Amino acid sequence: MSLSKVTLYVEDDQTTIQASWPLTAKVDLDSLRKEDGIPEYVDLEYFPVRRSIVVFWAAMNAAKLHELYPDVYPRKVSNEPIRFLLFGGGAVKLHCRSSNGKSAPFYRELKDLDLMVPKKQVDKAKTLLLGLGEAFGSQFVHFLTRYDKRYNGLRAGRRFRYHVIDDILEQGPAVGVLDLFADSIDLRHKIDCRQDFERPQENPFTISLGNIILSKCQYILDAPAELGDKMKAEGQSYRILNYEGYDPSRVIIGMELKDMKDVSSVLYDHEIGSGAEKIDVASMVEALRKDEKLRLTVRLNLENLLRNGHVLTSHRAGDEVTNSVRKKLEVALREIPPVEKKFKKPWWEEAVETPTVS
């Protein structure tokens, strides 16, 4: 196999990486999927999902990568498996049949992956990720631009950014971003996921179902009231949260449709309870009692989803499906205590990188 220099342009940063061209895969993904234990219903159409299968296999076999690929990993990467956990849409794909396949009620396209790792394994995770392209094929390359290195150095060991290949198009590779968090999801609110790493039998590849829901429902921002009028005119009024007493010149905006679909998919495909593949509402409530600001945001988003179930019906989910989701939403909201304190200004972290509404 011949190697050539492939130049990738990322934002204002030009990076040259060593890779075979055209981009290749040196592994049988179906075989790795079976070894990983990834369900067969998981749709491999999306490149980020295929990439996750390689990451998980390498992470589980971290102790012998130096024996399997000595030219790539000259020293042992880790004495034990590296505990990468998915969150976001990739985690939903792994858990939920109802989000896989274009005819599924909560299907949506997946454009990237979000991963988490224990803080103590951050350096080992970096070594593993940066060698994947050479070991498993250039489709799975992970690399750092100059900007990434600066970004990572300023995040105090909490969040890291890598660049990856998110798709292969006719005109060449589509470059994307992999966000890697350590221990917790720290965005609009902080969601502590350390316990998820301690339950490999329940959560082999993702954070818990309850934390998946919390991580989706932590999305919130405010905007000028004029933008609210524009959203109503464009049929996006379902994203505007009802909260009395807030600054009347602003509107509060909640989850995007893709997140509403993901939360609904988790609720539809799983029962409420404790243990593997169950939504542990009791654990969610325990976490939310400790953080009333997160609790308020989560309640507002869940209430909004309950109020706007018709939006899901119009996007493929039938009445039977949405009724099932509604019943579980009602159970969760009965358990999550309301927040009595009233806020007139943002109660969430504003200085974070989250998508803007346009």
Secondary structure, DSSP 4 states (H G I P E B T S, - for coil): --EEEEEEEETTEEEEEEEESS----S-HHHHHHHHT--TTS-TTSHHHHHHHHHHHHHHTGGGHHHH-TTT-SS-S-SS----EEETHHHHHHH-GGGSSTTSTT-------EEEE-GGGHHHHHHHHHHHHHHH-GGG-EE--HHHHHHHHTTTTSEEEEEEEEEEETTEEEEEEEEEEESEEESSSEEE-GGGGG-TTT-SSB--HHHHHHHHHT--EEEEHHHHHHHHHTT-GGGB---TTS-TTEEEE---HHHHHHHHHHHHHSEESSSTTEE-HHHHHHHHHT-HHHHHHHHHHHHHHHHTHHHHHTTT--HHHHHHHHHHHHHHHHHS-------SS--S--SS--PPP-
